[in-house]
Amino acid sequence: MRDPIAAYHALLEDEHLAAASAEVLAAGQRERKLAFGERPLCVAIRPQILTRRRYDQAVAAAQGIYGALATLEKALLRDDDLRRELALEPEEERLAMADPGFRSSSPSARLDSFFADEVRFVEYNAESPAGMAYSDNLAAVFAGLPVMKAFRKQFRGRFLPTRGRQLRSMLRAFAQWGKGARPTIAIVDWQGLPTAPEFEMFKAFFEEAGVRTIICDPRLLEYRRGRLYAEGKPVNLVYRRVLTSELIAHGDDTRALREAYVAGTACVVNSFRAKLLHKKMSLALLSDDRYSRLYTAAQRAAIHRYIPWTRRVRPELAEEIARGRERMVLKPNDEYGGKGVVLGWTVDQAEWEAAIQVATTQSYVVQEAVEIPRVPFPVVLDGLRYLDLAVDLDPYLFDGRAGGFMTRVSAAALLNVTAGAGSVVPTFVVEEAA
């Protein structure tokens, strides 16, 4: 098969086709409110294009690691000493040990990876994987680009929608929970976030499917007489976008959701048990040979192949970490949006050693750097030009089955839209030449 990326770029040599496509991309994003704060979600004018072979590789890798993580979660629930390695706060532990009432603690999750010659997973988002509604709407915009229409005359393939999978996974959890005939969803996160447009997209999608939905700040939830209320209306299925650590930090202001969950009077997806694997220490418990006895031979092989060396930062490791600046990353055990992440090769030795000092007194992990693929992407910024951008590939998992991806591209080594670095692009899987 011809190189599909080269074929796409060749189509963009037609200036009229490229200009028309840029206009459709800009207009489509405005119409669908595809923005993160004030920034358009996407400035690249081609999707991430995966061959079927690379798609299958990514799916097999993600599902293999999910199996190992599921094994780890069972061990964490039964072993107090192992669980201490996660450095859970007391309230995090109380919530994590409460029975969510359904089988999977994370009905939806996302593994963040870089896929050069091999897939390498660097984080597991078990609590609240974002981006699905954004990506689905962006795929709809891309489907209407003139260049994409021309490309699909040459190559058969498909975009990979995820919103429906998210809803189905939530409804499965609700059915397993078994305490309500009909779900009423509350999408719960803080008011005024730059991700607010995605909540509106999900609300519209859920209601089109016949499920009543309310968007609510956790501080405005009420728990009384054994029922949870959002804006004065009873709800029984919570799409939890707010993170546990932030919820706990607000103390009594957010007690309603936590108490409804522990009492079993609300089905909360993802559950608070998801915190066990959401901690970045979970990858250390996979990659450290001291815990290899927990896993099957097949799981150990998947860990060795797909998980980089990861350890909890301890004072006795400080010298080794200091020597490894050019090939290591420091990450807070429980942060998001790139907060506190230090890429060793982007700072000097003094900055690196200062970061190690912080990491040894707080809860951090150190991780072996992995190869970050950089590829030319056509970008619409004051006209069309090509930039070498770093690309990640983040498979979503629904009850352990891979289904769709979030893909980010960025000129910076740290790919995180929340941190202000990067652009989201939809993923298109090429099956064969047309």
N, C-alpha and C positions, 0 to 999 in steps of 0.2 A: 504494500500500500504506500502511496506517496505520503510525504511528510505533511500532515494536516496543518501544522502551525505555519510552515513555509507557504502552503497554499493560501491560508488566511491572509498572511502578510502580503502575498502577491496581489490579492484582490484589493487591498488598501492602496496599491499604487495608482488606482483610478481615483484621481483627486475629487471628482464629483461624487463617487460612491463613498469615499471617506468623509467628505464634508457633510453629506446627507446623513450618514450614520452618526456623526458627532452631534448633529442637531437633534436627531431622534433620541439619542442617549440623554442629552441634557433635558429635553422636554419631558421625556418619560420619567426621569427622576423627580423633576419638579411636580409633575402631575400625581405621582404616587408617594410623594413626601419621603423620598429615599435620601435622607440626610442624617448625619450624625452631628447634632447641634446645628451649626451654620454651614458645615462642610458637606458637599455632595458625597454620597457613599462611594461612588465609583468615578474615577477619571480615566481608567484604562478602557480601550475600545475593543478588546477581545476577551473572551472568557478563558478560564483555565481549560485547556483542551487535554483530555486524557484518552489514551488509547484503551481499548478494552483490556489489554494485557495488564497495563499499569493500574487500571481500575480494580481488576481482580486481585492484584498483589496488595493493594491498599486495603481492600475489604478483608482478605484473609489475615493480614497482619493485625488489623483492628480487632477482629473477632477472636483471634488467638490471645491477644493481650487482655481482652475483656474477660476471657475465661480465667486467666491467672488472677485478675483483680477480684473476681467473684470468689475465688478460693481464699484470697487474702482477707476479704471482708468477713468470711465465716470464721477465720482464725482470730481476727481482731475482736469479734463479738464474744468469743469464749476464753480469750487469754488476756488477763488484766495487764501482765507485764508487757506483752506485745503492744497493747493499746497505749501504754504509757509512752511508747516511742513516738506517737503522733503529737504529743504535747497538747492534748485537748484541754480547753478551759472546762471547769466543773459543769457549767450550764451546757456547753457543747456535748459533754459526755452524757449528761442526763437526757438530753434530747435524742442523742444517737442511740442510746440503749432502749428508748421507748419503741414499742412495736408499731410500725406505720400502718399495719392492717392490710398490706398488699405485698406481693412477692418480691419485686425488684425495688431496692432502695432508690435507684436512679432509673425510672422508666425511660428517661432520655438522658444521654450523656454525650460528651464530645472528647475525642482524643486528638490533641494537637501534635502535628508531626511536620517534619521536613522530609521530602522524598527526592533524594538525589539518585544514586544507584540503588539505595535500599531505604525502606521506610524506617524512620527513627522517631519514636514518640517521646516528646519532652514534657508534656503535661497532660493531666486528666481532669477535665471539667465535669465533675460528678454532680455538682449542686444545681447549676442553672445555666445550661448551655444556651447562649444567645445566638441571634443571627439568622434563624430559620426563615422568619417571615420576610426579613430584608432580602435574603438570598432568593427566595421564591419570586418576590416581586421584581427583583433585578433580572432574574432569568426571563420573566415575561417581557421586560423592556428589551433585553438583548434579542429575544426571538423576533422582535419587530425591526431590528436594525437592517438596513438594506444589505450591508456586507454579510450579516449572518444568514440572510435569506439566500444570497448568492453562494455562500459556503455550503449550505445544506443541499444545494443542487449537486455538489461534488462529493459530499460525505454524509452518510446516514449516521444518525446518532440521537442523543437525547439529553435534555437537562434533567436534573434529579430533584424533584420537589420534596420538601420535608415537612411542611405544615400539617399535612394530613396524617403523616406518621406520628407527629407530636400529639395531635388530638386523639388518635386511636390509642396511643400508649397511655394517655391520661384516662381515657374511658375504660381501658382494661383494668387499670389500677382501681378505678372507682367501682367497677363491677366486683373485683376481688375484695375490696373493702366492705362492700355489701350492706351498707347502712342507709342507702337512699335509693328511691325508685328512679328519680330523674336528677341529673346533675345541674347545679347552677354554679358557674365558674366565677371565681374572683381572681383576676390577674393582680398580683400583689408586689408592688415595689414603690420606691419613694416618688413623690410628686416632683416634677421639674427636671427629670433626668433627660440627657440627650437621646436616650433610647425610647423616649415616650412614643414616637411615631410607630415603632414596632409593636408596642402594646395595642395601639389602635388597629393595626393591621391584623393582629391575632384576634382581637375582639370581633372585628368584622367577619373574619373567617369562621370563628366558632359560631357566631350567630347565624351565618349563612347555612351552617350545618345543623341548625336547630337547637343550639345550646345557649341558653341565656347567659350573658357575661357582663361583669362589672369590673372596671379598673379601680383599684383602691390602694391608697397609701396604708402601710401596716399600722400606722398610728391611729388611723380612723376605723379600724376594725373593732368590733365589740363582741365579747363573749358573755352571754347571759342565759341563765336557765338552760344550760346544756346545748346552746346553739351559737354558731358564729354568724355575725351580721356584718355586711359591707354596705355602707350608706343606708343603714336601717333595714336592709333586705337580707333575709337568710340565704347563706351560701353553704355549700357542702363539698365543693371541689376547688381547691386552691392551686392555681398555677403560680408557684412560688418563684419569683424572679429575684427577690431580695435575698442576700446572702446571710447565713446564720450569724456570722461574726458581727455584721452591721446591725442585725436585729437585736442581738444580745446587748450591744453597746448602747442601745436606746432604753434599756432597762424596762421599767414598768409601762412605758409608753407603747411597747409592742408585746405586752404580755398576752393579749387576747389570742393571737395566733398560736403562740407556743402552748398555752394551756388547752386550747381546743384540740391541738394535735395530740398532746399527751393523754388527754381524756378520751381520744378516739372518736370525737364528735365531728371532725373534719378530715377529709381525705386530702392530704397535702403532697403535691407532686412538684418537684422531687421531695422526697422525705428528708427529715433532718438527719437520718442515718447516713445519708449521702456524704456528710462531712467526713466520715472515716476515710473514704478514698479520695475526697477532694483535696485533703491536705497533700502538699507536695512530697511529704515524707512517704506517701504510699509508693512512689516509684523507687525510693531508697529501699523499702522493704521488699520490692521485687528484685532489685539488682544486687543486693548484698548477699553473698554466698552463705552467710550465717543463717539465712532463712530459706535456703533452697529446699530444705526438707518439706516445706509446706506444699510444694507444687509437684504436679505430675511431670514425667519426663518430657512430654510434649509441651507443657507450659514452660518448663525450664528452657527448652530450645527456643521458644518464642521470645522469652525474656532476653536471652542472650543475643538474639538476632535483632530485636526491635527496641530495646530499652537501653539508653546510654548509662554508663556508670554514674550512680547517684548516691550520695551519702548525707546523713545529718551532719551539720557542721559542729564539730567538737574541738575544744582547745588542743587536743593531741594531734589533730589533723592540720592545724594552722600552718605549720612550716611546709607541709606537702602542698597545701593549697596555694601558699605564697609562691612556691617555685613553679606552679602550673598555670600562672596567669593567662598565658596565650591560648590555653586550651580548656579553660573552665568558665563556668557561669555560677554566680551566687544568686539565690532566689529566696525571698521570705517564704516560710512554710505555708502561710495562709494569706496571700494577697492576690490581687487580680489587676488587670489593666496595665501590666508591666511595672507596677509600683515596687520600688526597691530592688529590681533586677539589675545586676551589674555584670556586663559582658567583659571578661578579663582583657580581651584583646583590644577593647576600645578605650581603656584607661591606662595611665602610667603605673609604675610599680608602687609609688607612694599612695596613690588613690586606691589601688587594689588592696594593699595591706591595711589601709584605714577601713575599707569595707569588710575585710576579714575580722577586724577587731569588733565591729558592730555585730557581725554574724555569729561570733562566738559567745556573745552575751545575750543574744535573742534567739528566736527559733527560725533557723535558716537551713537550706540544703545547698550542697555544692553538686554541680552536674558537669559531666564531660561535655564539651562543645561538640555539636554534630555538624556535618556539612550542610550549609544552607545554599540551596540552588539559587542561582541568579540567572535570569533569562531575559531576553529583550521583549518588552511589552510596548505596543503602540499606545501612547498616552495623549489625551486631548488637553493640552495646556498651552494657550496661545498658539493654536495650530496643532497639527499632528506631528509627533516626534517619537522616537524609540528610546526607551530608557532601560538599562539593565536593572531589573528589580528582583529583590529577594522574594521568594514564593513559599508559602506553606500550604499544607493540605490537611484539613482537619475533619476526619470522618465523624458523622453523628451516628450514635448507636441507640436503637430503640428496643428495650428489653433484650439487649445483647446482640441484636441484628443490625449490621451496618445499613444505613439508608441515607445517602446524600452526604454532601461535604460543605464546609465553609472554607473558602480559599481567600487568603489575604496576600496582597502584593505591596511592597514598600521599598523605598530607596534606602531606608535604615535597616540595620541588622535586627532590631527589635520590632517584630511585626505585631502591632496592637493598635486597633482603631481607637480604643478607649484612650490610649496614651497619646493620640494625635498622630501616630505614624501608620500610614498604610491606607489601602483602599480595598474594598471587598469586590471580588468578581465572581460571577456564577461559574459553575463547573459543567462542562459539556463532555459527555463520553462518546467518542467516535467508535461506532461498531465496525464500519467498513466503508470503502469508497462506493459512491453511488454509481 
